[in-house]
């Protein structure tokens, strides 16, 4: 695909892998380490002073004042206390199987926030057109409790920080297989923030929210958009749903900046969910969001990681594609996965990995303009979203 190189950076350092819930937890920090190793091996991210499509920018010092933009002081105090003496605090969601406590948890979680806010700062200031925080995307954390592997909600903090800088309108698009409930909750009453989440049906997956009828609070109707997909949805259906809703609502909102969350747990190999996307289908969504940022926001785009638990087979390939798209130089899906990286994975995890950056999917779909099938669960889901939210944004759900 032809695309112009973009001024972009990746906010990351190797200390980010300290966000570690311990052996056996699905959110294993090695998934991020493997991503960055693959991105460096393919020349997407600069390695050790060498050349790369993306400059790597260090994470700045943490700042508790940033956390207070979203999180309750009592909750921050609880996280800090659990960091110093790990026990349990169920009232704040800490010490559960999803959110076990660990020494240094406050510092590690704060660094994720610092990285995502730095990515936002680079874009807001004009230092970069695009920026990414691949460790970020911890979208389930609530103001007063941890949830779904997420201690602090870095996308929400970054959005709140950008609003404080004077941005008028921010669109948040979340393609993780799980509903972006924490970000939606924080901005439920704020008409300056559009939250869009395309996810597996809440009838079948955590966190059980994200119904199409959730469209925003009083005074902010139309600023929450939820596309809830049936289990088993693959590339063709997912991309049909995405393109039938996401571009229309973001265009109608006319944001100044696009902030996106790219959990890759929608993949067919992911052990925690039931959608059936390929790496190719996920890559297609990255390209579409890149184009929307250029069309609507003068290119201002902040991209984060998120979920993804097929640690060796999927996450590094998906997010290396994301990093290359952020750089404005998408990798060819037929690119070979470097043998050295595959040997590292085999030696470290005892896992075999694909030899190509593609799953071989054409990532094609039929557009909504070609008709709606009321007998299809997928189409009924898309129709429900369009019917619920399009009128509040001045759009015709039947168009």
Secondary structure, 3 states (H helix, E strand, C coil): CCCCCCCEEEECCHHHHHCCCCCCCCCCCHHHHHHHHHHHHCCCECCCCCCCCEEEECCCCCCHHHHCCCCCHHHHHHHHHHHHCCCCEHHHCECCCCCCCCCCHHHHHHHHHHHHHHHHHHHHCCCCCEEEECCCCCCCCECCECECCECCCHHHHHHHHHHHCCCCCEEEEECCCCCCHHHHHHCCCCCCEEEEEEEECCCCCCCCCCCCCCCCCCCCCCCEEEEEECCCCEHHHHHHHHHHHHHHHHHHHCCCEEEEECCCCCECCCCCCCCEECHHHHHHHHHHHHHHHHHHCCCCEEEECCCCCCHHHHHHHHHHHHHHHHCCCCCCCCCECCHHHHHHHHHHHCCCCCCECCCCCCCCCCCHHHCCCCCCHHHHHHHHHHHHHCHHHCCCCCC
